[in-house]
Amino acid sequence: MTHKDLEVYTRSLDLVEDLYKLTERFPSSEDFGLTSQLRRAAISIPSNIAEGASRGSTKDFIRFLNIASGSLSEIETQLIIAERIGYLVVSDALQGKIQTIRKMLYRLKQSLNKNLN
């Protein structure tokens, strides 16, 4: 089994795609600002899941899942900012995807923590 078999990995790839499409509508003045930040944070999630899974250590995997969770919180904050300055309205569907990924990361970390003890 690899990171590619994890549903949270697949769903985080879907989120990357969604955020790329969403930020295409941002003004070009944001190319090196909010657009770049949102995209990098989104890419960070599946990237950290993949890297953590390949480290060979449960402790390392959990550490990288924590980084992925941090990136998810970063996305939430950036979406709030984008909404407040009028670039978008965050849909319930997008918010739901973010919450689902958050829960999946949490459950995976809990499961891995049980294996440490």
Rosetta silent file (secondary structure, phi, psi, omega in degrees, C-alpha in Angstrom):
SEQUENCE: MTHKDLEVYTRSLDLVEDLYKLTERFPSSEDFGLTSQLRRAAISIPSNIAEGASRGSTKDFIRFLNIASGSLSEIETQLIIAERIGYLVVSDALQGKIQTIRKMLYRLKQSLNKNLN
SCORE:     score description
SCORE:     0.000 S_00000001
   1 L     0.000  136.340  177.830    0.000    0.000    0.000 S_00000001
   2 L  -123.437  178.763  178.381    1.277    3.490   -0.866 S_00000001
   3 H   -58.333  -28.489 -178.682    0.072    7.039   -0.356 S_00000001
   4 H   -66.288  -19.320  179.296   -1.785    6.732   -3.667 S_00000001
   5 H   -86.449   -7.305 -178.491   -4.119    4.207   -2.034 S_00000001
   6 L   -85.055  128.579 -179.967   -5.191    6.667    0.662 S_00000001
   7 H   -63.219  -35.003  179.532   -8.533    8.364    0.065 S_00000001
   8 H   -63.268  -33.165  176.641   -7.325   11.495    1.870 S_00000001
   9 H   -65.494  -48.861 -179.677   -4.526   11.759   -0.709 S_00000001
  10 H   -61.177  -44.006 -179.333   -6.985   11.499   -3.615 S_00000001
  11 H   -67.312  -33.530  178.432   -9.354   14.009   -2.074 S_00000001
  12 H   -70.812  -31.631  173.461   -6.531   16.445   -1.422 S_00000001
  13 H   -64.470  -40.110  176.716   -5.556   16.213   -5.111 S_00000001
  14 H   -60.981  -39.850  179.204   -9.162   17.098   -5.954 S_00000001
  15 H   -64.238  -40.619  177.045   -8.895   20.126   -3.653 S_00000001
  16 H   -56.733  -48.392 -179.687   -5.745   21.265   -5.471 S_00000001
  17 H   -59.998  -45.217  179.374   -7.618   21.107   -8.755 S_00000001
  18 H   -59.567  -44.412 -176.511  -10.591   23.015   -7.312 S_00000001
  19 H   -71.738  -32.897  174.490   -8.389   25.771   -5.919 S_00000001
  20 H   -62.148  -45.361  179.822   -6.441   26.151   -9.147 S_00000001
  21 H   -64.926  -41.026 -179.462   -9.705   26.647  -11.042 S_00000001
  22 H   -64.101  -43.269 -176.579  -11.026   29.021   -8.393 S_00000001
  23 H   -76.581  -11.666  174.813   -7.902   31.200   -8.350 S_00000001
  24 L   -61.326  -25.448 -178.310   -7.920   31.520  -12.145 S_00000001
  25 L   -85.232   -8.200  179.904  -10.660   34.106  -11.564 S_00000001
  26 L   -70.459  154.253  177.099   -8.521   36.217   -9.220 S_00000001
  27 L   -61.735  150.533 -179.672   -7.078   39.476  -10.569 S_00000001
  28 H   -62.870  -21.700  177.239   -3.650   39.206  -12.176 S_00000001
  29 H   -64.908  -15.674  179.712   -2.363   41.531   -9.457 S_00000001
  30 H   -96.551    2.099 -177.035   -2.721   38.551   -7.092 S_00000001
  31 L   -52.544  -38.786 -178.678   -0.569   36.183   -9.176 S_00000001
  32 L  -103.909   10.023  179.374    2.326   36.523   -6.724 S_00000001
  33 L  -116.031 -111.842 -174.450    0.133   37.065   -3.692 S_00000001
  34 H   -61.042  -39.735  178.927   -3.029   35.295   -2.685 S_00000001
  35 H   -59.435  -49.535 -179.607   -3.211   33.131   -5.823 S_00000001
  36 H   -63.601  -43.446 -179.896    0.300   31.809   -5.281 S_00000001
  37 H   -61.393  -46.413 -179.838   -0.227   31.325   -1.542 S_00000001
  38 H   -62.855  -44.436 -178.730   -3.454   29.379   -1.988 S_00000001
  39 H   -66.139  -42.102  179.558   -1.992   27.161   -4.672 S_00000001
  40 H   -66.126  -39.708  178.134    1.184   26.418   -2.713 S_00000001
  41 H   -64.728  -40.139  179.512   -0.786   25.588    0.427 S_00000001
  42 H   -64.649  -45.788  179.895   -3.072   23.289   -1.583 S_00000001
  43 H   -62.928  -31.013 -178.741   -0.147   21.498   -3.232 S_00000001
  44 H   -61.971  -31.500 -175.569    1.439   21.081    0.182 S_00000001
  45 H   -65.356  -61.354  179.390   -1.335   18.777    1.408 S_00000001
  46 H   -65.482  -30.055  179.233   -0.967   15.800   -0.983 S_00000001
  47 H   -64.062  -42.998  179.194    2.779   16.411   -1.168 S_00000001
  48 H   -72.220  -33.170  174.392    3.176   16.054    2.599 S_00000001
  49 H   -62.265  -46.558 -179.059    0.927   13.007    2.690 S_00000001
  50 H   -63.534  -47.302 -177.938    3.094   11.391    0.007 S_00000001
  51 H   -65.037  -43.962 -179.787    6.381   12.358    1.622 S_00000001
  52 H   -62.695  -41.361 -179.540    5.298   11.281    5.084 S_00000001
  53 H   -64.983  -28.711 -176.438    4.018    7.926    3.875 S_00000001
  54 H   -90.675   -2.348 -177.082    7.309    7.199    2.158 S_00000001
  55 L   -72.084  -22.778  178.122    9.513    8.037    5.154 S_00000001
  56 L    84.637    1.442 -179.894    9.245    4.559    6.618 S_00000001
  57 L  -129.098  130.540  178.677    8.553    5.790   10.130 S_00000001
  58 H   -60.900  -40.392  179.650    5.124    6.185   11.699 S_00000001
  59 H   -60.845  -44.135  177.337    6.395    9.115   13.733 S_00000001
  60 H   -64.016  -41.899 -179.907    7.603   10.872   10.575 S_00000001
  61 H   -59.125  -45.716  179.227    4.332   10.136    8.799 S_00000001
  62 H   -61.171  -41.348  179.369    2.364   11.749   11.632 S_00000001
  63 H   -59.999  -43.967  179.768    4.671   14.777   11.533 S_00000001
  64 H   -70.815  -31.369  174.430    4.023   15.247    7.799 S_00000001
  65 H   -66.646  -34.555  175.588    0.273   14.779    8.315 S_00000001
  66 H   -65.299  -38.207  176.537    0.451   17.595   10.868 S_00000001
  67 H   -64.458  -43.372  177.523    2.104   19.792    8.257 S_00000001
  68 H   -59.648  -41.348  177.660   -0.670   18.877    5.795 S_00000001
  69 H   -62.829  -39.681  177.140   -3.253   19.842    8.439 S_00000001
  70 H   -62.524  -40.775  178.140   -1.498   23.170    8.903 S_00000001
  71 H   -64.364  -35.264  177.675   -1.660   23.808    5.170 S_00000001
  72 H   -65.298  -40.384  176.357   -5.380   23.084    5.255 S_00000001
  73 H   -66.256  -36.726  176.767   -5.840   25.710    7.979 S_00000001
  74 H   -61.288  -43.125  178.001   -3.764   28.106    5.899 S_00000001
  75 H   -60.845  -44.710  179.759   -6.148   27.550    2.965 S_00000001
  76 H   -58.348  -43.587  179.620   -9.154   28.248    5.156 S_00000001
  77 H   -64.940  -43.448 -179.375   -7.627   31.547    6.284 S_00000001
  78 H   -66.297  -34.710  176.286   -6.684   32.554    2.750 S_00000001
  79 H   -68.185  -36.958  175.566  -10.196   31.784    1.528 S_00000001
  80 H   -61.990  -44.402  178.989  -11.631   33.966    4.293 S_00000001
  81 H   -61.944  -47.452 -179.627   -9.330   36.780    3.177 S_00000001
  82 H   -60.238  -36.856  178.868  -10.279   36.283   -0.486 S_00000001
  83 H   -70.017  -42.700 -178.394  -13.943   36.362    0.482 S_00000001
  84 H   -64.770  -30.209  179.692  -13.547   39.483    2.628 S_00000001
  85 L   -95.651    6.314  169.903  -11.894   41.410   -0.199 S_00000001
  86 L    87.208   17.643  179.044  -14.553   40.311   -2.650 S_00000001
  87 L   -81.291  -23.197 -177.185  -12.689   37.828   -4.859 S_00000001
  88 L  -165.884  169.836  168.583  -15.085   34.961   -4.187 S_00000001
  89 L  -120.089  122.427 -178.409  -17.808   33.464   -2.075 S_00000001
  90 L   -72.043  119.995 -178.401  -16.718   30.183   -0.514 S_00000001
  91 L   -74.102  157.037  174.988  -19.277   27.572   -1.480 S_00000001
  92 H   -62.184  -34.649  179.979  -20.702   25.061    0.958 S_00000001
  93 H   -63.778  -44.302  179.044  -19.315   22.329   -1.315 S_00000001
  94 H   -66.471  -43.712  177.975  -15.758   23.668   -1.032 S_00000001
  95 H   -60.602  -39.186  177.915  -16.108   24.144    2.715 S_00000001
  96 H   -63.655  -40.061  177.997  -17.401   20.578    2.939 S_00000001
  97 H   -62.954  -42.699  179.550  -14.397   19.236    1.033 S_00000001
  98 H   -63.041  -45.280 -179.736  -12.036   21.039    3.368 S_00000001
  99 H   -65.423  -37.299  177.999  -13.820   19.698    6.457 S_00000001
 100 H   -63.500  -45.160  178.938  -13.840   16.160    5.050 S_00000001
 101 H   -63.198  -41.341  178.860  -10.090   16.281    4.416 S_00000001
 102 H   -58.844  -46.296  179.687   -9.528   17.699    7.916 S_00000001
 103 H   -64.730  -39.837 -179.529  -11.489   14.815    9.479 S_00000001
 104 H   -66.248  -41.088  177.212   -9.697   12.237    7.342 S_00000001
 105 H   -63.018  -43.000  179.662   -6.275   13.598    8.312 S_00000001
 106 H   -60.854  -47.564 -179.158   -7.307   13.567   11.967 S_00000001
 107 H   -64.769  -38.078  178.195   -8.552    9.976   11.800 S_00000001
 108 H   -65.342  -42.095  177.324   -5.420    8.829    9.992 S_00000001
 109 H   -62.801  -42.241  178.726   -3.229   10.484   12.634 S_00000001
 110 H   -61.188  -43.350 -179.934   -5.290    8.867   15.406 S_00000001
 111 H   -63.579  -43.933  179.798   -4.933    5.469   13.771 S_00000001
 112 H   -67.625  -36.998  178.062   -1.185    5.868   13.346 S_00000001
 113 H   -62.525  -36.049  178.235   -0.816    7.083   16.953 S_00000001
 114 H   -62.716  -35.164  179.702   -2.486    3.879   18.178 S_00000001
 115 H   -71.880  -20.767  178.446    0.193    1.892   16.366 S_00000001
 116 H   -75.937  -30.222 -175.004    2.920    3.826   18.205 S_00000001
 117 L   -88.973    0.000    0.000    1.639    2.806   21.631 S_00000001
